[in-house]
Amino acid sequence: MCGPRCNAERPGCTEIEDDPWTHAPPFPRGEGKPPVPTLAFWSRRDGIVAPSAARGQEHEIDRAVEIDTYHVGAVLWRPALGRIVREIEGFLADSETGLKPAKA
């Protein structure tokens, strides 16, 4: 079914909506954790990216950090950006010393 903005002025809308590639992922989902240290930032208030998609599953990550902001606030709101920088610094320090990063 075509979305609310699909009408006679948007003739290509139906073709895009009905294309099976529009709804399928472009590649298969990887299984397990990548072979590198992984750090995920997520927010339950994001509004764009679902929390489960942003943080991944427990067996896929080394550390997941919740940032209390909306989607663009992660890079525009100084307190969120400062927290992200501190978390990355700590994560890198832990990774470089061989310590297993703590789950946040």
GROMACS elastic network, one bead per residue, 0.5 to 0.9 nm:
[ bonds ]
;  ai    aj funct       b0    kb
    1    14     6  0.73895   500
    1    17     6  0.67769   500
    1    18     6  0.73796   500
    2     5     6  0.79233   500
    2     6     6  0.58085   500
    2     7     6  0.85919   500
    2    13     6  0.66759   500
    2    14     6  0.55843   500
    2    15     6  0.89220   500
    2    16     6  0.87185   500
    2    17     6  0.59259   500
    2    18     6  0.80523   500
    3     6     6  0.55129   500
    3     7     6  0.89391   500
    3    13     6  0.81069   500
    3    14     6  0.86054   500
    3    17     6  0.80046   500
    4     7     6  0.80693   500
    5    10     6  0.78985   500
    5    13     6  0.85372   500
    6     9     6  0.75845   500
    6    10     6  0.57581   500
    6    11     6  0.76138   500
    6    12     6  0.85561   500
    6    13     6  0.57510   500
    6    14     6  0.73008   500
    7    10     6  0.54379   500
    7    11     6  0.68705   500
    7    13     6  0.79092   500
    7    14     6  0.89701   500
    8    11     6  0.56904   500
   10    13     6  0.57234   500
   10    14     6  0.84755   500
   11    14     6  0.69456   500
   11    15     6  0.81255   500
   12    15     6  0.54176   500
   12    16     6  0.64094   500
   12    17     6  0.87756   500
   13    16     6  0.52551   500
   13    17     6  0.61296   500
   13    18     6  0.85659   500
   14    17     6  0.50562   500
   14    18     6  0.59846   500
   14    19     6  0.84873   500
   15    18     6  0.52556   500
   15    19     6  0.61318   500
   16    19     6  0.52660   500
   16    20     6  0.86674   500
   16    21     6  0.89044   500
   16    22     6  0.69487   500
   17    20     6  0.80686   500
   17    22     6  0.68733   500
   17    23     6  0.84749   500
   18    21     6  0.87328   500
   18    22     6  0.77355   500
   18    23     6  0.89324   500
   19    22     6  0.55995   500
   19    23     6  0.76989   500
   20    23     6  0.56967   500
   20    24     6  0.65002   500
   21    24     6  0.51466   500
   21    25     6  0.75503   500
   21    26     6  0.76155   500
   22    25     6  0.80799   500
   22    26     6  0.89651   500
   24    27     6  0.84737   500
   25    28     6  0.68884   500
   25    29     6  0.81298   500
   27    30     6  0.88459   500
   30    33     6  0.83209   500
   30    34     6  0.84229   500
   31    34     6  0.84252   500
   31    60     6  0.81085   500
   32    57     6  0.88898   500
   32    59     6  0.63293   500
   32    60     6  0.53160   500
   32    61     6  0.88221   500
   33    36     6  0.80598   500
   33    37     6  0.89133   500
   33    38     6  0.81474   500
   33    59     6  0.62621   500
   33    61     6  0.61579   500
   33    62     6  0.85250   500
   34    37     6  0.76793   500
   34    38     6  0.75760   500
   34    60     6  0.70516   500
   34    61     6  0.81485   500
   35    38     6  0.87489   500
   37    61     6  0.76841   500
   37    62     6  0.63471   500
   37    63     6  0.86729   500
   37    91     6  0.86866   500
   37    92     6  0.88002   500
   37    95     6  0.69559   500
   37   101     6  0.85180   500
   38    60     6  0.79577   500
   38    61     6  0.52499   500
   38    62     6  0.52421   500
   38    63     6  0.65812   500
   38    64     6  0.84634   500
   38    91     6  0.89844   500
   39    55     6  0.83588   500
   39    61     6  0.65088   500
   39    62     6  0.61301   500
   39    64     6  0.58139   500
   39    65     6  0.76997   500
   39    87     6  0.89007   500
   39    88     6  0.79077   500
   39    91     6  0.75147   500
   40    54     6  0.66863   500
   40    55     6  0.51143   500
   40    56     6  0.75560   500
   40    61     6  0.72852   500
   40    62     6  0.83296   500
   40    63     6  0.63350   500
   40    65     6  0.61590   500
   40    66     6  0.84242   500
   41    54     6  0.67210   500
   41    55     6  0.62786   500
   41    63     6  0.86921   500
   41    64     6  0.58471   500
   41    66     6  0.58462   500
   41    67     6  0.66099   500
   41    74     6  0.89947   500
   41    84     6  0.78182   500
   42    45     6  0.88019   500
   42    46     6  0.75134   500
   42    49     6  0.83552   500
   42    50     6  0.84669   500
   42    51     6  0.58819   500
   42    52     6  0.84250   500
   42    53     6  0.86408   500
   42    54     6  0.53300   500
   42    55     6  0.56464   500
   42    64     6  0.73135   500
   42    65     6  0.63194   500
   42    67     6  0.58973   500
   42    68     6  0.83888   500
   42    71     6  0.89945   500
   43    46     6  0.51027   500
   43    47     6  0.85698   500
   43    49     6  0.84713   500
   43    50     6  0.82911   500
   43    51     6  0.60669   500
   43    54     6  0.80022   500
   43    55     6  0.87121   500
   43    65     6  0.84394   500
   43    66     6  0.53262   500
   43    67     6  0.51723   500
   43    68     6  0.57979   500
   43    69     6  0.63796   500
   43    70     6  0.70153   500
   43    71     6  0.77516   500
   43    74     6  0.89751   500
   44    47     6  0.78193   500
   44    50     6  0.75436   500
   44    51     6  0.56068   500
   44    66     6  0.77371   500
   44    67     6  0.82520   500
   44    68     6  0.74586   500
   44    69     6  0.82102   500
   44    70     6  0.83064   500
   45    48     6  0.87715   500
   45    51     6  0.84599   500
   45    67     6  0.88546   500
   45    68     6  0.69621   500
   45    69     6  0.60965   500
   45    70     6  0.52794   500
   45    71     6  0.75867   500
   46    49     6  0.61407   500
   46    50     6  0.73021   500
   46    51     6  0.76348   500
   46    68     6  0.85044   500
   46    69     6  0.65947   500
   46    72     6  0.81429   500
   46    73     6  0.86477   500
   47    50     6  0.72518   500
   47    70     6  0.65901   500
   47    71     6  0.63989   500
   48    70     6  0.84783   500
   48    71     6  0.63511   500
   49    52     6  0.84151   500
   49    53     6  0.66480   500
   49    54     6  0.63322   500
   49    71     6  0.76831   500
   50    53     6  0.52595   500
   50    54     6  0.62695   500
   50    55     6  0.87834   500
   51    54     6  0.50958   500
   51    55     6  0.60923   500
   51    56     6  0.80853   500
   52    55     6  0.55315   500
   52    56     6  0.55652   500
   52    57     6  0.71086   500
   53    56     6  0.53944   500
   53    57     6  0.82858   500
   54    64     6  0.89722   500
   55    58     6  0.84404   500
   55    60     6  0.89113   500
   55    61     6  0.77906   500
   55    63     6  0.86617   500
   55    64     6  0.58137   500
   55    65     6  0.79017   500
   55    66     6  0.84740   500
   56    59     6  0.82851   500
   56    60     6  0.62076   500
   56    61     6  0.67643   500
   56    64     6  0.82426   500
   57    60     6  0.53228   500
   57    61     6  0.68787   500
   58    61     6  0.59723   500
   58    62     6  0.81059   500
   58    63     6  0.87885   500
   58    64     6  0.87484   500
   59    62     6  0.81339   500
   61    64     6  0.69760   500
   61   103     6  0.89288   500
   62   100     6  0.77548   500
   62   101     6  0.62599   500
   62   102     6  0.74693   500
   62   103     6  0.65738   500
   63    91     6  0.82252   500
   63   101     6  0.65461   500
   63   102     6  0.64906   500
   63   104     6  0.59858   500
   64   103     6  0.65477   500
   64   104     6  0.58589   500
   65    84     6  0.85414   500
   65    87     6  0.79655   500
   65   103     6  0.81543   500
   65   104     6  0.55866   500
   66    69     6  0.89854   500
   66   104     6  0.80607   500
   67    70     6  0.85886   500
   67    74     6  0.73328   500
   67    80     6  0.64295   500
   67    83     6  0.79244   500
   67    84     6  0.79595   500
   68    73     6  0.88058   500
   68    74     6  0.85296   500
   68    80     6  0.73360   500
   69    72     6  0.80276   500
   69    73     6  0.54454   500
   69    74     6  0.63585   500
   69    77     6  0.80607   500
   69    80     6  0.70319   500
   70    73     6  0.50858   500
   70    74     6  0.68870   500
   71    74     6  0.61433   500
   71    75     6  0.83892   500
   72    75     6  0.58395   500
   72    76     6  0.61503   500
   72    77     6  0.80167   500
   73    78     6  0.82652   500
   73    80     6  0.69133   500
   73    81     6  0.80233   500
   74    77     6  0.61546   500
   74    78     6  0.82498   500
   74    79     6  0.86712   500
   74    80     6  0.53690   500
   74    81     6  0.56958   500
   74    84     6  0.78844   500
   75    78     6  0.75258   500
   75    80     6  0.71736   500
   75    81     6  0.54603   500
   75    84     6  0.88839   500
   76    79     6  0.89999   500
   76    80     6  0.79453   500
   76    81     6  0.70405   500
   77    80     6  0.55716   500
   77    81     6  0.61905   500
   77    82     6  0.86332   500
   78    81     6  0.50560   500
   78    82     6  0.59240   500
   78    83     6  0.85151   500
   79    82     6  0.51551   500
   79    83     6  0.62226   500
   79    84     6  0.86934   500
   80    83     6  0.51389   500
   80    84     6  0.62260   500
   80    85     6  0.87265   500
   81    84     6  0.50607   500
   81    85     6  0.62541   500
   81    86     6  0.87013   500
   82    85     6  0.51798   500
   82    86     6  0.62649   500
   82    87     6  0.86236   500
   83    86     6  0.51164   500
   83    87     6  0.60610   500
   83    88     6  0.85730   500
   84    87     6  0.51154   500
   84    88     6  0.61541   500
   84    89     6  0.86123   500
   85    88     6  0.51909   500
   85    89     6  0.61993   500
   85    90     6  0.86789   500
   86    89     6  0.51084   500
   86    90     6  0.61785   500
   86    91     6  0.84988   500
   87    90     6  0.51577   500
   87    91     6  0.59764   500
   87    92     6  0.85191   500
   88    92     6  0.60069   500
   88    93     6  0.84566   500
   89    92     6  0.52581   500
   89    93     6  0.61457   500
   89    94     6  0.86416   500
   90    93     6  0.50762   500
   90    94     6  0.61446   500
   90    95     6  0.85257   500
   90   101     6  0.85406   500
   91    94     6  0.51611   500
   91    95     6  0.60704   500
   91    96     6  0.85789   500
   91   101     6  0.62720   500
   91   102     6  0.85256   500
   92    96     6  0.59741   500
   92    97     6  0.85315   500
   92   101     6  0.88267   500
   93    96     6  0.52423   500
   93    97     6  0.62472   500
   93    98     6  0.86286   500
   93    99     6  0.85242   500
   94    97     6  0.53546   500
   94    98     6  0.62557   500
   94    99     6  0.50522   500
   94   100     6  0.66383   500
   94   101     6  0.56798   500
   94   102     6  0.85954   500
   95    98     6  0.52032   500
   95    99     6  0.59451   500
   95   100     6  0.68401   500
   95   101     6  0.67136   500
   96    99     6  0.76047   500
   97   100     6  0.88622   500
   98   101     6  0.87067   500
   99   102     6  0.86220   500
  101   104     6  0.88703   500
